[in-house]
């Protein structure tokens, strides 16, 4: 340790040092302080602008996510609704098909057929947490029959209750 300090001290002994050089060197190497302060203020202003843009972008993303519809697909149904679950429409269906095939030369070709016993699309949902609805037509066997249709109003529904959509 003492050897290192001795070499450093010896190296400093050979460097000429004058107060005039010490004052002139920093002024010549760096721009004046007013220009530096101006550049610093400009950089800080750009940083504030960029931070505000990021805040606005985050707010827009949050708002878009809150108002975007939710689309769900399950093995037995599909639904689309609002993000809060207050309103939704669910699509389901029932399909019952019979197939008939007869072997042999004795049966006519028209006896081999498919019969649609039940073709029932089911549309159900809710609006504003207070109204439920369901509509189920049946299009089988060449006729249209409404199997189920209703609208239910629940004026005393609790706002905190979430239904399965």
TORSETI-674370 format. One record per residue: y, x, z of N, C-alpha, C in turn; residue number from 1. Coordinates in Angstrom, 3 decimals, padded with zeros to 6 digits, always signed. Atoms other than C-alpha are relative to their C-alpha. Layout:
<atoms>
{{Y X Z} {Y X Z} {Y X Z} NUM}
...
</atoms>
This chain:
<atoms>
{{-001.176 +000.819 +000.000} {+000.000 +000.000 +000.000} {+001.245 +000.867 +000.000} 1}
{{-001.175 -000.865 -000.074} {+002.422 +002.786 +000.855} {+000.194 +000.757 -001.294} 2}
{{-000.109 -000.700 +001.273} {+001.659 +004.545 -002.433} {+000.679 -000.892 -001.032} 3}
{{-000.614 +000.929 +000.944} {+002.623 +001.450 -004.423} {+001.494 -000.163 +000.273} 4}
{{-001.414 +000.131 -000.345} {+005.897 +001.007 -002.564} {+000.759 +001.276 -000.331} 5}
{{-000.656 -001.270 +000.319} {+006.676 +004.652 -003.056} {+000.270 +000.123 -001.485} 6}
{{-000.196 -000.060 +001.448} {+006.177 +004.412 -006.831} {+001.061 -000.988 -000.454} 7}
{{-001.011 +000.980 +000.367} {+008.278 +001.267 -007.059} {+001.381 +000.486 +000.394} 8}
{{-001.293 -000.535 -000.442} {+011.058 +002.872 -005.061} {+000.458 +001.139 -000.891} 9}
{{-000.356 -001.118 +000.875} {+010.939 +005.969 -007.258} {+000.445 -000.512 -001.359} 10}
{{-000.385 +000.544 +001.292} {+011.138 +003.824 -010.418} {+001.391 -000.610 +000.075} 11}
{{-001.322 +000.594 -000.155} {+014.185 +001.991 -009.079} {+001.089 +001.058 +000.136} 12}
{{-000.982 -001.078 -000.169} {+015.918 +005.274 -008.319} {+000.515 +000.473 -001.353} 13}
{{-000.416 -000.468 +001.319} {+016.052 +006.112 -012.030} {+000.732 -001.064 -000.817} 14}
{{-000.698 +001.058 +000.717} {+017.508 +002.741 -013.102} {+001.456 +000.010 +000.418} 15}
{{-001.418 +000.014 -000.378} {+021.296 +002.867 -013.275} {+000.404 -001.425 +000.384} 16}
{{-000.409 +001.291 -000.485} {+022.804 +000.001 -011.319} {+001.487 +000.028 +000.280} 17}
{{-001.435 +000.116 -000.254} {+026.422 -000.987 -011.447} {+000.320 -001.461 +000.170} 18}
{{-000.350 +001.403 -000.190} {+028.047 -004.182 -010.275} {+000.500 -000.659 -001.289} 19}
{{-000.509 +000.576 +001.241} {+029.681 -004.688 -013.669} {-001.147 -000.443 -000.899} 20}
{{+001.148 +000.375 +000.818} {+026.319 -004.692 -015.490} {-000.722 -001.195 +000.597} 21}
{{+000.705 +001.093 -000.648} {+024.831 -007.058 -012.936} {+000.704 -001.329 -000.257} 22}
{{-000.722 +001.240 +000.246} {+027.564 -009.628 -013.562} {-000.011 -000.379 -001.477} 23}
{{-000.062 +000.286 +001.423} {+027.655 -009.348 -017.359} {-001.358 -000.415 -000.575} 24}
{{+001.308 +000.267 +000.578} {+023.917 -009.502 -018.004} {-000.390 -001.479 +000.070} 25}
{{+000.384 +001.405 -000.022} {+023.276 -013.096 -016.778} {+000.902 -000.864 -000.894} 26}
{{-000.887 +000.794 +000.837} {+026.367 -014.453 -018.560} {-000.316 +000.181 -001.471} 27}
{{+000.299 -000.250 +001.410} {+025.376 -012.841 -021.856} {-001.357 -000.588 -000.389} 28}
{{+001.343 +000.459 +000.316} {+021.710 -013.927 -021.621} {-000.107 -001.522 +000.021} 29}
{{+000.111 +001.454 -000.110} {+022.292 -017.611 -020.706} {+001.278 -000.660 -000.492} 30}
{{-001.205 +000.726 +000.400} {+024.658 -020.222 -022.135} {+000.798 -000.411 +001.240} 31}
{{-000.831 +000.352 -001.142} {+027.460 -021.457 -019.958} {-000.582 -001.209 +000.741} 32}
{{+000.612 +001.030 -000.862} {+026.608 -023.840 -017.110} {+000.377 -001.417 -000.433} 33}
{{-000.388 +001.340 +000.447} {+028.521 -026.796 -018.608} {-000.939 -000.496 -001.100} 34}
{{+000.921 +000.379 +001.070} {+026.279 -026.790 -021.694} {-001.385 -000.312 +000.573} 35}
{{+001.294 +000.258 -000.637} {+023.173 -026.577 -019.496} {+000.003 -001.350 +000.725} 36}
{{-000.092 +001.278 -000.694} {+024.344 -029.496 -017.374} {-000.010 -001.165 -000.988} 37}
{{-000.015 +001.062 +001.010} {+025.007 -031.558 -020.507} {-001.401 -000.226 -000.564} 38}
{{+001.363 +000.125 +000.513} {+021.522 -030.816 -021.886} {-000.913 -000.644 +001.038} 39}
{{+000.798 +000.581 -001.070} {+020.003 -031.692 -018.506} {+000.265 -001.504 +000.118} 40}
{{-000.342 +001.425 -000.049} {+021.864 -035.036 -018.408} {-000.607 -000.750 -001.182} 41}
{{+000.580 +000.644 +001.184} {+020.729 -035.846 -021.971} {-001.514 -000.155 +000.151} 42}
{{+001.447 +000.064 -000.206} {+017.109 -035.043 -021.089} {-000.353 -001.071 +001.036} 43}
{{+000.251 +001.022 -001.010} {+017.280 -037.205 -017.962} {+000.224 -001.396 -000.560} 44}
{{-000.247 +001.308 +000.619} {+018.762 -040.076 -019.993} {-001.161 -000.395 -000.909} 45}
{{+001.155 +000.293 +000.855} {+015.923 -039.817 -022.537} {-001.213 -000.387 +000.832} 46}
{{+001.127 +000.313 -000.879} {+013.394 -039.848 -019.698} {+000.158 -001.415 +000.557} 47}
{{-000.225 +001.358 -000.510} {+014.994 -042.999 -018.218} {-000.270 -001.043 -001.074} 48}
{{+000.233 +000.936 +001.107} {+014.912 -044.699 -021.641} {-001.499 -000.155 -000.254} 49}
{{+001.443 +000.052 +000.235} {+011.240 -043.805 -022.138} {-000.720 -000.726 +001.135} 50}
{{+000.612 +000.706 -001.122} {+010.336 -045.001 -018.640} {+000.235 -001.501 -000.108} 51}
{{-000.303 +001.426 +000.154} {+012.071 -048.336 -019.298} {-000.832 -000.612 -001.128} 52}
{{+000.833 +000.502 +001.097} {+010.226 -048.703 -022.613} {-001.441 -000.199 +000.468} 53}
{{+001.358 +000.149 -000.529} {+006.922 -048.135 -020.818} {-000.098 -001.214 +000.929} 54}
{{-000.005 +001.176 -000.869} {+007.847 -050.755 -018.193} {-000.016 -001.284 -000.822} 55}
{{-000.037 +001.181 +000.857} {+008.689 -053.274 -020.916} {-001.331 -000.214 -000.710} 56}
{{+001.297 +000.104 +000.668} {+005.442 -052.505 -022.730} {-001.065 -000.509 +000.975} 57}
{{+000.952 +000.473 -001.004} {+003.435 -052.999 -019.515} {+000.211 -001.481 +000.308} 58}
{{-000.292 +001.413 -000.247} {+005.198 -056.313 -018.859} {-000.479 -000.869 -001.156} 59}
{{+000.438 +000.767 +001.167} {+004.495 -057.491 -022.408} {-001.523 -000.101 -000.041} 60}
{{+001.464 +000.014 -000.018} {+000.821 -056.535 -022.099} {-000.521 -000.959 +001.067} 61}
{{+000.408 +000.891 -001.085} {+000.508 -058.371 -018.779} {+000.239 -001.460 -000.373} 62}
{{-000.312 +001.371 +000.418} {+002.209 -061.478 -020.172} {-000.957 -000.472 -001.078} 63}
{{+000.918 +000.372 +001.082} {+000.038 -061.450 -023.295} {-001.406 -000.262 +000.538} 64}
{{+001.338 +000.200 -000.571} {-003.145 -061.104 -021.230} {-000.070 -001.302 +000.792} 65}
{{+000.006 +001.225 -000.794} {-002.132 -063.989 -018.976} {+000.029 -001.248 -000.874} 66}
{{-000.108 +001.182 +000.853} {-001.422 -066.323 -021.883} {-001.032 -000.021 -001.125} 67}
{{+001.001 -000.060 +001.073} {-004.262 -065.273 -024.194} {-001.159 -000.944 +000.305} 68}
{{+001.142 +000.893 -000.246} {-007.068 -067.796 -024.643} {-001.263 +000.813 +000.293} 69}
{{+001.266 -000.646 -000.312} {-010.468 -066.914 -023.248} {-001.108 -000.667 -000.808} 70}
{{+001.117 +000.488 +000.799} {-013.434 -067.261 -025.569} {-001.276 +000.502 +000.666} 71}
{{+001.253 -000.359 -000.668} {-016.863 -067.329 -023.943} {-001.171 -000.502 -000.823} 72}
{{+001.228 +000.383 +000.703} {-020.310 -067.416 -025.485} {-001.178 +000.205 +000.949} 73}
{{+001.207 -000.036 -000.838} {-023.425 -068.224 -023.483} {-001.165 -000.444 -000.872} 74}
{{+001.147 +000.408 +000.828} {-026.967 -068.859 -024.736} {-000.041 -001.491 -000.312} 75}
{{+000.082 +001.443 +000.221} {-026.513 -072.639 -024.408} {+001.316 -000.649 -000.410} 76}
{{-001.282 +000.615 +000.341} {-022.803 -073.162 -025.146} {+001.056 +001.045 -000.320} 77}
{{-001.175 -000.803 +000.317} {-019.519 -071.790 -026.425} {+001.214 -000.713 +000.571} 78}
{{-001.203 +000.645 -000.510} {-016.115 -072.393 -024.880} {+001.216 +000.848 -000.308} 79}
{{-001.296 -000.645 +000.175} {-012.476 -071.583 -025.444} {+000.946 -000.702 +000.953} 80}
{{-000.889 +000.608 -000.984} {-009.814 -072.100 -022.815} {+001.135 +000.905 +000.374} 81}
{{-001.132 -000.767 -000.476} {-006.716 -070.915 -021.072} {-000.475 +001.058 +000.988} 82}
{{+000.372 -001.107 -000.883} {-006.707 -067.763 -018.961} {-000.210 -000.459 +001.442} 83}
{{+000.151 +000.468 -001.375} {-006.324 -069.707 -015.702} {-001.138 -000.990 +000.189} 84}
{{+001.139 +000.912 -000.078} {-009.252 -072.027 -016.518} {+000.386 -001.457 +000.172} 85}
{{-000.437 +001.381 -000.193} {-007.151 -075.199 -016.232} {-000.385 -000.886 -001.178} 86}
{{+000.343 +000.770 +001.199} {-007.874 -076.305 -019.802} {-001.034 +000.770 -000.803} 87}
{{+001.021 -000.638 +000.829} {-010.923 -075.628 -021.931} {-000.701 -001.045 -000.845} 88}
{{+000.842 +000.831 +000.856} {-013.098 -077.037 -024.686} {-001.337 +000.721 -000.121} 89}
{{+001.339 -000.566 +000.037} {-016.845 -076.476 -024.595} {-000.781 -000.668 -001.127} 90}
{{+000.821 +000.512 +001.105} {-019.176 -076.875 -027.594} {-001.468 +000.251 +000.299} 91}
{{+001.446 -000.092 -000.173} {-022.865 -077.587 -027.215} {-000.642 -000.913 -001.028} 92}
{{+000.660 +000.893 +000.932} {-025.471 -079.482 -029.162} {-001.472 -000.173 +000.287} 93}
{{+001.431 +000.298 -000.097} {-028.909 -081.018 -029.340} {-000.499 -000.244 -001.415} 94}
{{+000.603 +000.165 +001.326} {-031.092 -080.755 -032.424} {-001.503 -000.191 +000.186} 95}
{{+001.415 +000.309 -000.102} {-034.524 -082.379 -032.614} {-000.497 -000.263 -001.426} 96}
{{+000.474 +000.066 +001.384} {-036.404 -081.847 -035.902} {-001.528 -000.101 +000.008} 97}
{{+001.458 +000.109 +000.198} {-039.912 -082.948 -036.915} {-000.312 +000.403 -001.431} 98}
{{+000.456 -000.376 +001.332} {-041.718 -081.353 -039.814} {-001.381 -000.574 -000.259} 99}
{{+001.300 +000.584 +000.352} {-044.614 -083.002 -041.638} {-000.507 +000.676 -001.265} 100}
{{+000.629 -000.625 +001.164} {-047.014 -081.285 -043.978} {-001.462 -000.458 -000.057} 101}
{{+001.373 +000.489 +000.188} {-050.230 -082.719 -045.382} {-000.685 +000.853 -001.048} 102}
{{+000.790 -000.778 +000.955} {-052.909 -080.640 -047.049} {-000.882 -000.937 -000.826} 103}
{{+000.941 +000.753 +000.828} {-055.050 -081.874 -049.867} {+000.679 -000.641 -001.186} 104}
{{-000.503 +000.609 +001.226} {-054.732 -083.558 -053.237} {+000.303 -001.481 +000.163} 105}
{{-000.147 +001.437 -000.166} {-054.775 -087.103 -051.872} {+001.383 -000.430 +000.486} 106}
{{-001.312 +000.396 -000.514} {-051.265 -087.001 -050.344} {+001.091 +000.308 -001.022} 107}
{{-001.084 -000.265 +000.943} {-048.126 -087.333 -052.456} {+000.910 +001.123 +000.507} 108}
{{-000.889 -001.121 -000.342} {-045.616 -084.474 -052.516} {+001.119 -000.460 +000.925} 109}
{{-001.102 +000.508 -000.828} {-042.954 -086.682 -050.914} {-000.390 -000.221 +001.457} 110}
{{+000.402 +000.179 -001.396} {-045.034 -087.023 -047.726} {+000.249 +001.267 +000.820} 111}
{{-000.351 -001.238 -000.695} {-044.286 -083.357 -046.855} {+001.527 +000.009 +000.164} 112}
{{-001.437 +000.177 -000.212} {-040.846 -083.632 -045.235} {+000.427 +000.499 +001.373} 113}
{{-000.629 -000.300 -001.281} {-038.510 -082.767 -042.396} {+000.779 -001.236 +000.438} 114}
{{-000.718 +001.141 -000.540} {-037.144 -085.536 -040.160} {+000.963 +000.476 +001.096} 115}
{{-000.989 -000.309 -001.032} {-033.946 -085.175 -038.130} {-000.002 -001.139 +001.016} 116}
{{+000.105 +001.039 -001.022} {-034.684 -087.119 -034.945} {+001.303 -000.116 +000.801} 117}
{{-001.264 -000.021 -000.743} {-031.543 -086.068 -033.007} {+000.874 +001.125 -000.535} 118}
{{-001.014 -000.989 +000.383} {-028.422 -084.283 -034.269} {+001.248 -000.389 +000.778} 119}
{{-001.075 +000.396 -000.912} {-025.919 -084.411 -031.431} {+000.900 +001.188 +000.351} 120}
{{-000.984 -000.989 -000.468} {-022.912 -082.105 -031.268} {+000.696 -000.563 +001.247} 121}
{{-000.630 +000.432 -001.250} {-021.388 -082.256 -027.786} {+001.298 +000.786 +000.168} 122}
{{-001.313 -000.603 -000.230} {-017.675 -081.591 -027.286} {+000.482 -000.522 +001.344} 123}
{{-000.468 +000.401 -001.323} {-016.502 -081.585 -023.683} {+001.022 +001.013 +000.484} 124}
{{-001.004 -000.912 -000.505} {-013.689 -080.067 -021.704} {+000.894 -000.635 +001.032} 125}
{{-000.967 +000.460 -000.993} {-010.697 -080.484 -019.444} {+001.402 +000.402 -000.456} 126}
{{-001.399 -000.291 +000.269} {-006.917 -080.586 -019.743} {+000.767 -000.018 +001.317} 127}
{{-000.914 -000.096 -001.139} {-004.500 -079.460 -017.030} {-000.666 -000.297 +001.343} 128}
{{+000.759 +000.170 -001.242} {-007.194 -079.624 -014.291} {-000.122 -001.447 +000.466} 129}
{{+000.002 +001.381 -000.458} {-006.704 -083.392 -014.049} {-000.781 -000.947 -000.908} 130}
{{+000.687 +000.880 +000.948} {-008.458 -084.819 -017.126} {-001.230 +000.701 -000.549} 131}
{{+001.254 -000.475 +000.595} {-012.068 -084.333 -018.204} {-000.363 -000.937 -001.139} 132}
{{+000.423 +000.857 +001.103} {-013.525 -085.586 -021.446} {-001.343 +000.480 -000.529} 133}
{{+001.264 -000.325 +000.666} {-016.805 -085.697 -023.342} {-000.181 -000.960 -001.168} 134}
{{+000.264 +000.803 +001.191} {-017.729 -086.901 -026.811} {-001.300 +000.492 -000.610} 135}
{{+001.308 -000.343 +000.532} {-021.317 -086.981 -028.101} {-000.419 -001.021 -001.051} 136}
{{+000.530 +000.885 +001.050} {-022.071 -088.568 -031.474} {-001.432 +000.425 -000.353} 137}
{{+001.347 -000.309 +000.476} {-025.574 -088.726 -032.987} {-000.041 -000.328 -001.493} 138}
{{-000.004 +000.159 +001.456} {-025.928 -088.200 -036.755} {-001.409 -000.039 -000.592} 139}
{{+001.385 -000.048 +000.483} {-029.728 -088.455 -037.050} {-000.394 -001.279 -000.729} 140}
{{+000.656 +001.096 +000.711} {-031.807 -090.718 -039.285} {+000.964 -000.802 -000.878} 141}
{{-000.877 +000.630 +000.976} {-028.981 -091.470 -041.701} {+001.026 -000.957 +000.567} 142}
{{-001.005 +000.881 -000.586} {-026.672 -093.251 -039.276} {+000.771 +000.771 +001.063} 143}
{{-000.844 -000.628 -001.019} {-023.899 -092.386 -036.834} {+000.122 -000.945 +001.186} 144}
{{-000.054 +000.781 -001.232} {-024.054 -093.584 -033.240} {+000.704 +000.862 +001.046} 145}
{{-000.642 -000.728 -001.097} {-021.786 -092.589 -030.363} {-000.878 -000.155 +001.235} 146}
{{+000.896 +000.023 -001.155} {-024.169 -091.683 -027.556} {+000.773 +000.030 +001.322} 147}
{{-000.744 -000.145 -001.250} {-021.563 -090.729 -024.939} {+001.446 +000.335 -000.342} 148}
{{-001.421 -000.293 +000.166} {-017.753 -090.756 -024.788} {+000.732 -000.484 +001.240} 149}
{{-000.780 +000.423 -001.159} {-015.460 -090.753 -021.771} {+001.173 +000.951 +000.224} 150}
{{-001.126 -000.790 -000.506} {-012.181 -089.501 -020.310} {+000.140 -000.357 +001.467} 151}
{{-000.126 +000.209 -001.431} {-011.853 -089.063 -016.563} {+001.318 +000.598 +000.467} 152}
{{-001.239 -000.500 -000.603} {-008.549 -088.724 -014.708} {-000.231 +000.213 +001.480} 153}
{{+000.122 -000.320 -001.421} {-008.461 -087.045 -011.312} {+001.391 +000.324 +000.543} 154}
{{-001.373 -000.274 -000.420} {-004.899 -087.439 -009.975} {+000.102 +000.759 +001.323} 155}
{{-000.036 -000.692 -001.292} {-005.779 -085.978 -006.556} {-000.800 +001.289 -000.020} 156}
{{+000.812 -001.216 +000.099} {-007.542 -082.869 -007.834} {+000.719 +001.150 +000.690} 157}
{{-000.569 -001.178 -000.659} {-007.014 -079.705 -005.817} {+000.310 +001.047 -001.042} 158}
{{-000.405 -000.987 +001.005} {-005.152 -077.028 -007.723} {-000.755 +001.303 +000.142} 159}
{{+000.689 -001.267 -000.192} {-007.181 -074.189 -006.231} {-001.454 -000.007 -000.435} 160}
{{+001.404 +000.121 +000.390} {-010.570 -075.442 -007.451} {-000.170 +000.417 -001.449} 161}
{{+000.285 -000.418 +001.370} {-011.924 -073.659 -010.523} {-001.356 -000.541 -000.403} 162}
{{+001.261 +000.530 +000.490} {-014.590 -075.341 -012.577} {-000.656 +001.029 -000.906} 163}
{{+000.786 -000.865 +000.867} {-017.316 -073.580 -014.474} {+000.288 -000.395 -001.456} 164}
{{-000.335 +000.325 +001.400} {-016.128 -073.356 -018.103} {-000.919 +000.679 -000.964} 165}
</atoms>
